[in-house]
Amino acid sequence: MAKNIFIEIAKVPFKINSGYRCPLHNKNVGGVSNSSHMNIPCNAADIATKDSSTRYKILEALYEVGFTRVGIGETFVHCDTDKLKSQRVCWTYY
């Protein structure tokens, strides 16, 4: 069985709250009209975080493997590899 590189680095599980979204679901959850969650193939994920320590470990792992687009929410971390959008950015949902 292949090991998950994120879990090896972060030492915490990555629980995905949101991956691909159809346009209607994206609208219903308040997603932006050009959300990377609607790309096919999907290149975005929201990862659940239960506290700031877990959030830090997830962020550290994402940066270590090369993610350059990250959003930080109170209960999740967003990451995507959308090359059509600005790179080397980090934003918040607060």
HUKASUL-V175928 format. One record per residue. N is the residue number from 1. PHI is phi as a letter, one per 40 degrees, with the letter a starting at -180 (NA if undefined). OMEGA is omega as a letter, one per 30 degrees, with the letter a starting at -180 (NA if undefined). Layout:
# HUKASUL-V175928
n phi omega
N PHI OMEGA
N PHI OMEGA
This chain:
# HUKASUL-V175928
n phi omega
1 NA l
2 c l
3 c l
4 c a
5 d a
6 c a
7 c l
8 c a
9 c a
10 c a
11 g l
12 b l
13 c l
14 b l
15 c a
16 c l
17 c a
18 a l
19 b l
20 c l
21 b l
22 c a
23 d a
24 c l
25 c l
26 d l
27 c a
28 c l
29 c l
30 g l
31 c l
32 c a
33 c l
34 b a
35 d l
36 c l
37 c a
38 c l
39 c l
40 b f
41 c a
42 c l
43 b a
44 a l
45 a l
46 b a
47 b a
48 c l
49 b a
50 c a
51 a a
52 c l
53 c l
54 c l
55 d a
56 c a
57 c l
58 c l
59 c a
60 d l
61 c l
62 c l
63 c a
64 c a
65 c l
66 h l
67 c a
68 b l
69 b a
70 b l
71 b a
72 b l
73 b a
74 c a
75 b a
76 a l
77 b l
78 c l
79 a l
80 a l
81 b a
82 c a
83 c l
84 c a
85 b a
86 d a
87 b l
88 f l
89 b l
90 a a
91 b l
92 b l
93 b a
94 c NA
